[in-house]
Amino acid sequence: MDSLQLKIKHRLQKFIEKDEDGVRSNILCVFLNKNKLTIDDLYSIITTKYNISRNSVASMVGYIQSKLGIIQSYKKDYKSPTVYYLKEKYAFIIKMVLKQKFTVS
């Protein structure tokens, strides 16, 4: 792993350590399983398991995008919703960190 990937792995581990109820891990798992998601798509998936607001989901996605740097976004035009997707080169790091979390806890 190069220096940037190690930094991202470390940030991701800290992000997951603070995951008391499992929402953060679940959001990352959804991104691993789905190619492209809007906030509304992600919210509808997450609320089947957790009682969480749409703003909380949007905030978490924003944090993952800006601080962890493992997802990207785009808009087709100004009227369409923002679509988020996982950067493929970081998928293995996410899988590794999630596997460590679930084998330890």
Secondary structure, DSSP 4 states (H G I P E B T S, - for coil): --HHHHHHHHHHHHHHHT-SSSHHHHHHHHHHH-SEE-HHHHHHHHTTT----HHHHHHHHHHIIIII--EEEE-SSTTSPPEEEE-GGGHHHHHHHHHHHHHH-
